[in-house]
């Protein structure tokens, strides 16, 4: 009997200590990083698609130069070329993952030289989601700020790609220490999709009207009408309003070029702040002969109310 009493008391103490530890441990805030004033160091949280990526806590976030880039960080070494560099991109593409070169090579030739594909193979995330792993060797022509550089060291890059409907999620890491190490591969493969984070949220009637009109103009294919929905101060990573207009006109991955005939916006993240609001979600689009439709990311992260009209503002701070 005494042994049972002692055992019960011991279990009670263990449970109490465990409860205190969990009560004192800070909860991880899974609010999307782009609207979180105090993001968790070493953790990127995306709005839609909802996913997280973990990276070293001492890496520093920097502005992304990629129009599709949602996050970029670096581990700077004083007096050297910044390395490693870490980028996350989210965008729509009609291609299967094995045709990644059609998407990336036209961009890489503008910023890299001496590009050599070292490996290209199918892979999967921890939860079994199909992915593609590509390792390349290259010499950078520009640094992370977009400035031209000379005599840059040879780099190795790791590209991990996966997709949700037509939405691609890319994790890119580059380093100048030779073959990509397991520590950096671990960063890429930390990509984890979050379940139950796609439920629609309500938005004010004027915001809904803005999104509905944007969708209607997208379906019409009228680029001039589409661009009315962008602030002249619009900035998204490496692109401004003029660049975005050219995307709508010429890029085969734009909804217009994909032949969209219907579009409906679903908002999964909405947080108003003064004359601006943070927003994310997806468009359910259909093309001719497409019975089910496909989801593409809303992408631009902020809207601004200018003279009583909501407009896209981008991801500028």
C-alpha positions as YAML, in Angstrom:
chain: A
units: angstrom
residues:
- id: 1
  name: UNK
  ca: [0.00, 0.00, 0.00]
- id: 2
  name: UNK
  ca: [2.81, 2.44, 0.91]
- id: 3
  name: UNK
  ca: [4.47, 1.73, -2.46]
- id: 4
  name: UNK
  ca: [1.24, 2.55, -4.28]
- id: 5
  name: UNK
  ca: [0.86, 5.80, -2.34]
- id: 6
  name: UNK
  ca: [4.46, 6.79, -3.07]
- id: 7
  name: UNK
  ca: [4.00, 5.92, -6.75]
- id: 8
  name: UNK
  ca: [0.80, 7.97, -6.94]
- id: 9
  name: UNK
  ca: [2.51, 10.95, -5.30]
- id: 10
  name: UNK
  ca: [5.45, 10.63, -7.69]
- id: 11
  name: UNK
  ca: [3.15, 10.59, -10.72]
- id: 12
  name: UNK
  ca: [1.30, 13.63, -9.39]
- id: 13
  name: UNK
  ca: [4.58, 15.54, -9.02]
- id: 14
  name: UNK
  ca: [5.62, 14.58, -12.59]
- id: 15
  name: UNK
  ca: [2.29, 15.75, -14.00]
- id: 16
  name: UNK
  ca: [2.51, 19.01, -12.04]
- id: 17
  name: UNK
  ca: [6.05, 19.72, -13.26]
- id: 18
  name: UNK
  ca: [5.07, 18.90, -16.84]
- id: 19
  name: UNK
  ca: [2.09, 21.24, -16.63]
- id: 20
  name: UNK
  ca: [4.27, 24.05, -15.26]
- id: 21
  name: UNK
  ca: [6.85, 23.57, -18.02]
- id: 22
  name: UNK
  ca: [4.19, 23.74, -20.71]
- id: 23
  name: UNK
  ca: [2.56, 26.74, -19.07]
- id: 24
  name: UNK
  ca: [5.88, 28.64, -19.01]
- id: 25
  name: UNK
  ca: [7.00, 27.61, -22.52]
- id: 26
  name: UNK
  ca: [6.12, 30.30, -25.05]
- id: 27
  name: UNK
  ca: [3.53, 29.20, -27.60]
- id: 28
  name: UNK
  ca: [4.60, 29.36, -31.23]
- id: 29
  name: UNK
  ca: [2.59, 32.07, -32.96]
- id: 30
  name: UNK
  ca: [1.43, 30.67, -36.28]
- id: 31
  name: UNK
  ca: [0.07, 33.97, -37.52]
- id: 32
  name: UNK
  ca: [1.52, 34.49, -41.03]
- id: 33
  name: UNK
  ca: [4.97, 36.07, -40.86]
- id: 34
  name: UNK
  ca: [4.03, 38.96, -43.17]
- id: 35
  name: UNK
  ca: [1.55, 40.35, -40.59]
- id: 36
  name: UNK
  ca: [3.23, 39.22, -37.37]
- id: 37
  name: UNK
  ca: [4.91, 42.15, -35.54]
- id: 38
  name: UNK
  ca: [6.99, 39.71, -33.47]
- id: 39
  name: UNK
  ca: [7.59, 36.65, -35.67]
- id: 40
  name: UNK
  ca: [9.16, 33.59, -34.11]
- id: 41
  name: UNK
  ca: [12.92, 33.61, -34.87]
- id: 42
  name: UNK
  ca: [13.84, 30.84, -37.28]
- id: 43
  name: UNK
  ca: [10.28, 30.11, -38.38]
- id: 44
  name: UNK
  ca: [8.56, 31.32, -41.55]
- id: 45
  name: UNK
  ca: [4.74, 31.00, -41.63]
- id: 46
  name: UNK
  ca: [2.94, 31.47, -44.95]
- id: 47
  name: UNK
  ca: [-0.65, 32.66, -45.32]
- id: 48
  name: UNK
  ca: [-1.94, 30.63, -48.27]
- id: 49
  name: UNK
  ca: [-1.05, 27.94, -48.93]
- id: 50
  name: UNK
  ca: [-0.61, 27.51, -45.18]
- id: 51
  name: UNK
  ca: [2.85, 26.10, -44.45]
- id: 52
  name: UNK
  ca: [5.92, 26.63, -42.29]
- id: 53
  name: UNK
  ca: [9.66, 26.42, -42.94]
- id: 54
  name: UNK
  ca: [12.27, 26.37, -40.15]
- id: 55
  name: UNK
  ca: [15.72, 27.92, -40.56]
- id: 56
  name: UNK
  ca: [18.63, 28.92, -38.25]
- id: 57
  name: UNK
  ca: [17.56, 31.58, -35.76]
- id: 58
  name: UNK
  ca: [20.60, 33.76, -36.42]
- id: 59
  name: UNK
  ca: [19.81, 34.18, -40.13]
- id: 60
  name: UNK
  ca: [18.58, 37.67, -40.99]
- id: 61
  name: UNK
  ca: [15.53, 38.45, -43.12]
- id: 62
  name: UNK
  ca: [16.26, 40.63, -46.16]
- id: 63
  name: UNK
  ca: [14.03, 42.04, -48.93]
- id: 64
  name: UNK
  ca: [13.37, 39.54, -51.70]
- id: 65
  name: UNK
  ca: [14.27, 40.54, -55.25]
- id: 66
  name: UNK
  ca: [12.08, 37.86, -56.80]
- id: 67
  name: UNK
  ca: [8.56, 38.89, -57.87]
- id: 68
  name: UNK
  ca: [7.37, 35.52, -56.56]
- id: 69
  name: UNK
  ca: [9.45, 35.69, -53.39]
- id: 70
  name: UNK
  ca: [7.53, 35.68, -50.11]
- id: 71
  name: UNK
  ca: [10.58, 35.43, -47.82]
- id: 72
  name: UNK
  ca: [14.34, 35.73, -48.02]
- id: 73
  name: UNK
  ca: [17.07, 35.46, -45.39]
- id: 74
  name: UNK
  ca: [20.84, 35.23, -45.28]
- id: 75
  name: UNK
  ca: [23.64, 34.16, -42.99]
- id: 76
  name: UNK
  ca: [26.15, 36.95, -43.62]
- id: 77
  name: UNK
  ca: [29.82, 36.47, -42.97]
- id: 78
  name: UNK
  ca: [31.59, 39.84, -42.57]
- id: 79
  name: UNK
  ca: [33.81, 40.71, -45.53]
- id: 80
  name: UNK
  ca: [32.56, 37.90, -47.76]
- id: 81
  name: UNK
  ca: [29.81, 37.25, -50.26]
- id: 82
  name: UNK
  ca: [26.59, 36.67, -48.24]
- id: 83
  name: UNK
  ca: [26.11, 32.94, -47.86]
- id: 84
  name: UNK
  ca: [24.09, 30.84, -47.26]
- id: 85
  name: UNK
  ca: [21.09, 32.55, -48.87]
- id: 86
  name: UNK
  ca: [17.55, 31.25, -48.35]
- id: 87
  name: UNK
  ca: [14.48, 32.12, -50.43]
- id: 88
  name: UNK
  ca: [10.86, 30.94, -50.43]
- id: 89
  name: UNK
  ca: [8.67, 31.58, -53.48]
- id: 90
  name: UNK
  ca: [4.95, 30.96, -54.04]
- id: 91
  name: UNK
  ca: [3.39, 31.31, -57.49]
- id: 92
  name: UNK
  ca: [1.05, 29.70, -60.01]
- id: 93
  name: UNK
  ca: [2.43, 27.52, -62.81]
- id: 94
  name: UNK
  ca: [0.70, 25.06, -65.17]
- id: 95
  name: UNK
  ca: [3.80, 22.86, -65.55]
- id: 96
  name: UNK
  ca: [4.46, 19.56, -63.76]
- id: 97
  name: UNK
  ca: [7.32, 19.67, -61.25]
- id: 98
  name: UNK
  ca: [9.68, 17.73, -63.52]
- id: 99
  name: UNK
  ca: [9.55, 20.64, -65.98]
- id: 100
  name: UNK
  ca: [10.96, 23.05, -63.39]
- id: 101
  name: UNK
  ca: [13.63, 24.26, -65.85]
- id: 102
  name: UNK
  ca: [10.97, 25.96, -68.00]
- id: 103
  name: UNK
  ca: [10.18, 28.16, -65.01]
- id: 104
  name: UNK
  ca: [13.60, 28.69, -63.44]
- id: 105
  name: UNK
  ca: [16.22, 28.68, -66.20]
- id: 106
  name: UNK
  ca: [14.95, 31.88, -67.92]
- id: 107
  name: UNK
  ca: [15.36, 33.62, -64.56]
- id: 108
  name: UNK
  ca: [18.65, 32.02, -63.57]
- id: 109
  name: UNK
  ca: [20.48, 33.01, -66.76]
- id: 110
  name: UNK
  ca: [19.90, 36.65, -65.80]
- id: 111
  name: UNK
  ca: [21.57, 36.35, -62.40]
- id: 112
  name: UNK
  ca: [23.94, 33.34, -62.71]
- id: 113
  name: UNK
  ca: [26.68, 32.18, -65.06]
- id: 114
  name: UNK
  ca: [28.29, 28.76, -65.54]
- id: 115
  name: UNK
  ca: [25.09, 26.97, -64.51]
- id: 116
  name: UNK
  ca: [25.48, 23.20, -64.19]
- id: 117
  name: UNK
  ca: [22.72, 20.83, -63.03]
- id: 118
  name: UNK
  ca: [24.33, 18.33, -60.64]
- id: 119
  name: UNK
  ca: [21.22, 16.32, -59.78]
- id: 120
  name: UNK
  ca: [17.51, 16.35, -60.61]
- id: 121
  name: UNK
  ca: [15.28, 13.79, -58.95]
- id: 122
  name: UNK
  ca: [11.79, 13.17, -57.56]
- id: 123
  name: UNK
  ca: [11.46, 13.46, -53.80]
- id: 124
  name: UNK
  ca: [8.84, 14.01, -51.11]
- id: 125
  name: UNK
  ca: [8.21, 16.06, -47.98]
- id: 126
  name: UNK
  ca: [8.08, 14.53, -44.51]
- id: 127
  name: UNK
  ca: [4.32, 13.98, -44.84]
- id: 128
  name: UNK
  ca: [4.69, 12.22, -48.20]
- id: 129
  name: UNK
  ca: [3.74, 15.20, -50.39]
- id: 130
  name: UNK
  ca: [5.43, 14.76, -53.81]
- id: 131
  name: UNK
  ca: [8.37, 17.10, -54.40]
- id: 132
  name: UNK
  ca: [11.33, 17.62, -56.72]
- id: 133
  name: UNK
  ca: [14.92, 18.12, -55.58]
- id: 134
  name: UNK
  ca: [17.41, 19.87, -57.86]
- id: 135
  name: UNK
  ca: [21.01, 20.70, -57.05]
- id: 136
  name: UNK
  ca: [22.98, 23.07, -59.26]
- id: 137
  name: UNK
  ca: [26.37, 24.71, -59.46]
- id: 138
  name: UNK
  ca: [26.70, 28.33, -60.59]
- id: 139
  name: UNK
  ca: [28.54, 31.62, -60.28]
- id: 140
  name: UNK
  ca: [26.36, 34.56, -59.18]
- id: 141
  name: UNK
  ca: [26.35, 37.74, -61.31]
- id: 142
  name: UNK
  ca: [24.54, 39.88, -58.72]
- id: 143
  name: UNK
  ca: [24.43, 39.94, -54.93]
- id: 144
  name: UNK
  ca: [21.35, 39.76, -52.72]
- id: 145
  name: UNK
  ca: [20.75, 43.51, -53.15]
- id: 146
  name: UNK
  ca: [20.73, 43.26, -56.96]
- id: 147
  name: UNK
  ca: [24.13, 44.88, -57.47]
- id: 148
  name: UNK
  ca: [26.56, 43.44, -60.03]
- id: 149
  name: UNK
  ca: [29.54, 41.63, -58.58]
- id: 150
  name: UNK
  ca: [32.85, 40.47, -60.00]
- id: 151
  name: UNK
  ca: [34.93, 37.44, -59.12]
- id: 152
  name: UNK
  ca: [32.15, 35.89, -57.06]
- id: 153
  name: UNK
  ca: [32.91, 32.41, -55.68]
- id: 154
  name: UNK
  ca: [31.32, 29.34, -57.22]
- id: 155
  name: UNK
  ca: [28.09, 28.45, -55.40]
- id: 156
  name: UNK
  ca: [25.99, 25.36, -55.01]
- id: 157
  name: UNK
  ca: [22.21, 25.72, -54.94]
- id: 158
  name: UNK
  ca: [19.48, 23.41, -53.70]
- id: 159
  name: UNK
  ca: [15.97, 23.84, -55.11]
- id: 160
  name: UNK
  ca: [13.14, 21.93, -53.45]
- id: 161
  name: UNK
  ca: [9.81, 22.25, -55.26]
- id: 162
  name: UNK
  ca: [6.35, 21.06, -54.38]
- id: 163
  name: UNK
  ca: [2.87, 22.14, -55.41]
- id: 164
  name: UNK
  ca: [-0.75, 22.45, -54.35]
- id: 165
  name: UNK
  ca: [-3.14, 22.53, -57.29]
- id: 166
  name: UNK
  ca: [-1.34, 24.91, -59.70]
- id: 167
  name: UNK
  ca: [0.44, 26.71, -56.87]
- id: 168
  name: UNK
  ca: [4.15, 25.97, -56.65]
- id: 169
  name: UNK
  ca: [6.10, 26.37, -53.42]
- id: 170
  name: UNK
  ca: [9.87, 26.61, -53.88]
- id: 171
  name: UNK
  ca: [12.57, 26.57, -51.22]
- id: 172
  name: UNK
  ca: [15.95, 27.70, -52.56]
- id: 173
  name: UNK
  ca: [19.24, 27.60, -50.66]
- id: 174
  name: UNK
  ca: [22.66, 28.54, -51.94]
- id: 175
  name: UNK
  ca: [26.10, 28.27, -50.37]
- id: 176
  name: UNK
  ca: [29.71, 28.73, -51.47]
- id: 177
  name: UNK
  ca: [31.14, 25.85, -49.45]
- id: 178
  name: UNK
  ca: [30.79, 23.19, -52.13]
- id: 179
  name: UNK
  ca: [28.25, 20.36, -52.22]
- id: 180
  name: UNK
  ca: [25.10, 21.19, -50.30]
- id: 181
  name: UNK
  ca: [25.35, 19.98, -46.71]
- id: 182
  name: UNK
  ca: [22.71, 18.04, -44.79]
- id: 183
  name: UNK
  ca: [22.18, 21.02, -42.48]
- id: 184
  name: UNK
  ca: [20.90, 23.12, -45.39]
- id: 185
  name: UNK
  ca: [18.91, 20.25, -46.85]
- id: 186
  name: UNK
  ca: [17.24, 19.96, -43.46]
- id: 187
  name: UNK
  ca: [16.06, 23.57, -43.83]
- id: 188
  name: UNK
  ca: [14.48, 22.83, -47.20]
- id: 189
  name: UNK
  ca: [12.80, 19.64, -46.01]
- id: 190
  name: UNK
  ca: [11.36, 21.35, -42.94]
- id: 191
  name: UNK
  ca: [8.63, 22.63, -45.28]
- id: 192
  name: UNK
  ca: [5.39, 21.51, -43.64]
- id: 193
  name: UNK
  ca: [1.86, 22.16, -44.88]
- id: 194
  name: UNK
  ca: [-0.57, 23.11, -42.10]
- id: 195
  name: UNK
  ca: [-3.92, 21.42, -41.91]
- id: 196
  name: UNK
  ca: [-7.19, 23.24, -41.25]
- id: 197
  name: UNK
  ca: [-5.83, 26.68, -42.18]
- id: 198
  name: UNK
  ca: [-7.83, 27.28, -45.37]
- id: 199
  name: UNK
  ca: [-11.21, 28.13, -43.89]
- id: 200
  name: UNK
  ca: [-12.71, 31.32, -45.39]
- id: 201
  name: UNK
  ca: [-12.91, 34.42, -43.21]
- id: 202
  name: UNK
  ca: [-15.39, 37.26, -43.54]
- id: 203
  name: UNK
  ca: [-14.27, 40.60, -44.97]
- id: 204
  name: UNK
  ca: [-16.09, 43.97, -45.07]
- id: 205
  name: UNK
  ca: [-18.55, 44.46, -47.98]
- id: 206
  name: UNK
  ca: [-16.32, 47.04, -49.70]
- id: 207
  name: UNK
  ca: [-13.35, 44.64, -49.63]
- id: 208
  name: UNK
  ca: [-15.53, 41.87, -51.05]
- id: 209
  name: UNK
  ca: [-16.71, 44.23, -53.80]
- id: 210
  name: UNK
  ca: [-13.07, 45.08, -54.61]
- id: 211
  name: UNK
  ca: [-12.13, 41.40, -54.92]
- id: 212
  name: UNK
  ca: [-15.21, 40.57, -57.00]
- id: 213
  name: UNK
  ca: [-14.47, 43.38, -59.46]
- id: 214
  name: UNK
  ca: [-10.80, 42.37, -59.64]
- id: 215
  name: UNK
  ca: [-11.88, 38.82, -60.52]
- id: 216
  name: UNK
  ca: [-14.36, 40.10, -63.13]
- id: 217
  name: UNK
  ca: [-11.66, 42.17, -64.81]
- id: 218
  name: UNK
  ca: [-9.28, 39.21, -64.69]
- id: 219
  name: UNK
  ca: [-11.84, 37.09, -66.56]
- id: 220
  name: UNK
  ca: [-12.43, 39.87, -69.09]
- id: 221
  name: UNK
  ca: [-8.72, 39.91, -69.96]
- id: 222
  name: UNK
  ca: [-8.72, 43.72, -69.93]
- id: 223
  name: UNK
  ca: [-5.27, 44.54, -68.58]
- id: 224
  name: UNK
  ca: [-5.98, 48.27, -68.31]
- id: 225
  name: UNK
  ca: [-9.02, 47.51, -66.14]
- id: 226
  name: UNK
  ca: [-6.95, 45.10, -64.03]
- id: 227
  name: UNK
  ca: [-4.26, 47.69, -63.38]
- id: 228
  name: UNK
  ca: [-6.82, 50.18, -62.02]
- id: 229
  name: UNK
  ca: [-6.92, 47.90, -58.97]
- id: 230
  name: UNK
  ca: [-3.24, 48.58, -58.20]
- id: 231
  name: UNK
  ca: [-2.00, 51.59, -56.26]
- id: 232
  name: UNK
  ca: [0.62, 53.69, -58.04]
- id: 233
  name: UNK
  ca: [2.70, 53.02, -54.92]
- id: 234
  name: UNK
  ca: [2.38, 49.24, -55.35]
- id: 235
  name: UNK
  ca: [5.54, 47.28, -54.57]
- id: 236
  name: UNK
  ca: [5.89, 43.53, -54.28]
- id: 237
  name: UNK
  ca: [9.41, 42.21, -53.70]
- id: 238
  name: UNK
  ca: [11.31, 43.08, -56.87]
- id: 239
  name: UNK
  ca: [8.33, 44.38, -58.86]
- id: 240
  name: UNK
  ca: [6.37, 47.62, -59.18]
- id: 241
  name: UNK
  ca: [3.12, 48.45, -60.97]
- id: 242
  name: UNK
  ca: [4.75, 48.70, -64.41]
- id: 243
  name: UNK
  ca: [6.45, 45.31, -64.03]
- id: 244
  name: UNK
  ca: [3.18, 43.77, -62.85]
- id: 245
  name: UNK
  ca: [1.36, 45.09, -65.91]
- id: 246
  name: UNK
  ca: [3.87, 43.35, -68.14]
- id: 247
  name: UNK
  ca: [3.29, 40.12, -66.20]
- id: 248
  name: UNK
  ca: [-0.44, 40.30, -66.93]
- id: 249
  name: UNK
  ca: [0.20, 41.01, -70.62]
- id: 250
  name: UNK
  ca: [3.03, 38.66, -71.45]
- id: 251
  name: UNK
  ca: [3.68, 35.96, -68.86]
- id: 252
  name: UNK
  ca: [2.31, 32.50, -69.79]
- id: 253
  name: UNK
  ca: [1.68, 31.88, -66.08]
- id: 254
  name: UNK
  ca: [-0.71, 34.81, -65.70]
- id: 255
  name: UNK
  ca: [-4.39, 33.83, -65.35]
- id: 256
  name: UNK
  ca: [-5.18, 35.68, -68.58]
- id: 257
  name: UNK
  ca: [-2.67, 33.61, -70.54]
- id: 258
  name: UNK
  ca: [-4.03, 30.45, -68.89]
- id: 259
  name: UNK
  ca: [-7.43, 31.24, -70.40]
- id: 260
  name: UNK
  ca: [-9.41, 31.90, -67.20]
- id: 261
  name: UNK
  ca: [-13.18, 32.04, -67.81]
- id: 262
  name: UNK
  ca: [-14.33, 32.25, -64.18]
- id: 263
  name: UNK
  ca: [-12.77, 33.42, -60.92]
- id: 264
  name: UNK
  ca: [-13.85, 33.63, -57.28]
- id: 265
  name: UNK
  ca: [-11.70, 35.01, -54.46]
- id: 266
  name: UNK
  ca: [-11.59, 33.22, -51.11]
- id: 267
  name: UNK
  ca: [-9.95, 35.08, -48.20]
- id: 268
  name: UNK
  ca: [-8.27, 32.98, -45.50]
- id: 269
  name: UNK
  ca: [-6.30, 35.77, -43.77]
- id: 270
  name: UNK
  ca: [-7.60, 39.29, -43.12]
- id: 271
  name: UNK
  ca: [-6.33, 41.87, -40.63]
- id: 272
  name: UNK
  ca: [-7.24, 45.58, -41.04]
- id: 273
  name: UNK
  ca: [-4.81, 48.24, -39.84]
- id: 274
  name: UNK
  ca: [-5.89, 51.81, -40.47]
- id: 275
  name: UNK
  ca: [-6.14, 52.61, -44.17]
- id: 276
  name: UNK
  ca: [-4.45, 49.31, -45.02]
- id: 277
  name: UNK
  ca: [-5.32, 45.66, -44.51]
- id: 278
  name: UNK
  ca: [-3.29, 42.47, -44.62]
- id: 279
  name: UNK
  ca: [-4.97, 39.88, -46.80]
- id: 280
  name: UNK
  ca: [-4.26, 36.45, -48.22]
- id: 281
  name: UNK
  ca: [-6.14, 33.54, -49.72]
- id: 282
  name: UNK
  ca: [-6.69, 32.12, -53.18]
- id: 283
  name: UNK
  ca: [-8.64, 32.46, -56.40]
- id: 284
  name: UNK
  ca: [-10.65, 29.50, -57.61]
- id: 285
  name: UNK
  ca: [-10.26, 29.77, -61.37]
- id: 286
  name: UNK
  ca: [-11.61, 27.77, -64.28]
- id: 287
  name: UNK
  ca: [-10.56, 27.60, -67.91]
- id: 288
  name: UNK
  ca: [-12.43, 26.19, -70.89]
- id: 289
  name: UNK
  ca: [-12.95, 22.46, -70.53]
- id: 290
  name: UNK
  ca: [-11.93, 22.57, -66.85]
- id: 291
  name: UNK
  ca: [-14.73, 21.13, -64.72]
- id: 292
  name: UNK
  ca: [-13.19, 21.40, -61.26]
- id: 293
  name: UNK
  ca: [-11.09, 24.54, -61.47]
- id: 294
  name: UNK
  ca: [-7.80, 25.20, -59.69]
- id: 295
  name: UNK
  ca: [-6.56, 27.43, -56.89]
- id: 296
  name: UNK
  ca: [-3.92, 30.11, -57.35]
- id: 297
  name: UNK
  ca: [-2.50, 32.30, -54.56]
- id: 298
  name: UNK
  ca: [-3.78, 35.79, -53.89]
- id: 299
  name: UNK
  ca: [-0.13, 36.75, -53.31]
- id: 300
  name: UNK
  ca: [0.05, 40.53, -52.81]
- id: 301
  name: UNK
  ca: [-0.43, 40.59, -49.00]
- id: 302
  name: UNK
  ca: [-1.67, 44.19, -48.53]
- id: 303
  name: UNK
  ca: [-4.44, 46.43, -49.81]
- id: 304
  name: UNK
  ca: [-4.77, 50.17, -49.21]
- id: 305
  name: UNK
  ca: [-7.81, 52.42, -49.22]
- id: 306
  name: UNK
  ca: [-7.11, 55.39, -51.50]
- id: 307
  name: UNK
  ca: [-9.90, 57.97, -51.82]
- id: 308
  name: UNK
  ca: [-12.51, 55.41, -50.82]
- id: 309
  name: UNK
  ca: [-11.24, 52.67, -53.18]
- id: 310
  name: UNK
  ca: [-9.32, 49.57, -52.14]
- id: 311
  name: UNK
  ca: [-6.21, 48.82, -54.20]
- id: 312
  name: UNK
  ca: [-3.36, 46.34, -54.11]
- id: 313
  name: UNK
  ca: [-0.42, 47.76, -52.15]
- id: 314
  name: UNK
  ca: [2.03, 44.84, -52.05]
- id: 315
  name: UNK
  ca: [4.34, 43.52, -49.35]
- id: 316
  name: UNK
  ca: [6.19, 46.73, -48.53]
- id: 317
  name: UNK
  ca: [6.57, 47.61, -44.86]
...
